[in-house]
């Protein structure tokens, strides 16, 4: 099935089983950072009605790689799952953050995606 669920809907990998049963061909959970982080202060979603667009400045709010990797390891098999590698907002070593998430989660999911920087 070529129709998948884009990153962000289940950014912490909490609803993988029911989403797999919904018939998606693949799922992408979102960006995992080495450490949990709350994201940017609110408001962080801005609607541009005239342009029919939105600006997303969520800031990679997530439960952290440890929690997300544990959930990915327990997911049902059969549907490919993607995970974005993220860096913590205050990181001084973004590449190192990507590597930490990959080392922790890399063996537990099907697809790796690096965020645009």
Buried (B, 14 or more C-beta within 10 A) or exposed (E): EEEBBEBEEBBBBBBBEEBBEEEBEBBBBBBBBBBBBEBBEEEEEEEEEEEEEEEEEBBBBBBBBBBBBBBBEEBEEEBBBBBBBBBBBEBEEBEEBBBBBBEBBEEBBEEBEEBEE
